């Protein structure tokens, strides 16, 4: 069966520090991968998506970047965090054969 | 452009039915989804419907789609306190990479 792992669950970082959030998917090959951000009381904002290794598309210009070094690994990074980067970050994957989008458990990031 | 709209809040009494509504603007949407998010957790796919269907029932959940009006609803029968959560409507199109667009989410409060 397919599963998605995302870590860490919570993170508190000072302004200006780097960030690395990791997401891995098991049980499927060549999934579409996504990073979403959910600000407090808001809907989901798509940040990045990837249809294959090394292929990253950005939806919103910002302080963050994403990489896909392996087929089932998706990393969200920043060199210097801003206060406005605080939020709940969700990784998701979609298997193109059934069009369903499945989410990880999320990372609550607080930038202080 | 694509847009998905939902009301922000719904309050119902335990045992009553809940109806959460959603409207979307993209007439070429192929798949429509309902997700549930409990506090501090990721999004859980509850159910989905293809655009060529009018209704889908899954235990206590009934999804109704009015394609002409671009209106989607989720009915929860015999609402329980465990149904308290935020419910997201989402849509996408089939084929290749397609973005999944989410509504802002409806917070359902179930009163005992």
HADDOCK unambig.tbl for C-alpha pairs under 7 A between the chains (distance, minus, plus):
assign (segid A and resid 42 and name CA) (segid B and resid 104 and name CA) 5.95 0.50 0.50
assign (segid A and resid 43 and name CA) (segid B and resid 103 and name CA) 6.30 0.50 0.50
assign (segid A and resid 43 and name CA) (segid B and resid 104 and name CA) 3.83 0.50 0.50
assign (segid A and resid 43 and name CA) (segid B and resid 105 and name CA) 6.07 0.50 0.50
assign (segid A and resid 44 and name CA) (segid B and resid 102 and name CA) 6.39 0.50 0.50
assign (segid A and resid 44 and name CA) (segid B and resid 104 and name CA) 6.89 0.50 0.50
assign (segid A and resid 90 and name CA) (segid B and resid 42 and name CA) 6.82 0.50 0.50
assign (segid A and resid 102 and name CA) (segid B and resid 45 and name CA) 6.86 0.50 0.50
assign (segid A and resid 103 and name CA) (segid B and resid 42 and name CA) 5.98 0.50 0.50
assign (segid A and resid 103 and name CA) (segid B and resid 43 and name CA) 5.75 0.50 0.50
assign (segid A and resid 103 and name CA) (segid B and resid 44 and name CA) 6.97 0.50 0.50
assign (segid A and resid 104 and name CA) (segid B and resid 42 and name CA) 5.75 0.50 0.50
assign (segid A and resid 105 and name CA) (segid B and resid 41 and name CA) 5.36 0.50 0.50
assign (segid A and resid 105 and name CA) (segid B and resid 42 and name CA) 4.22 0.50 0.50
assign (segid A and resid 106 and name CA) (segid B and resid 41 and name CA) 6.34 0.50 0.50
assign (segid A and resid 106 and name CA) (segid B and resid 42 and name CA) 5.37 0.50 0.50
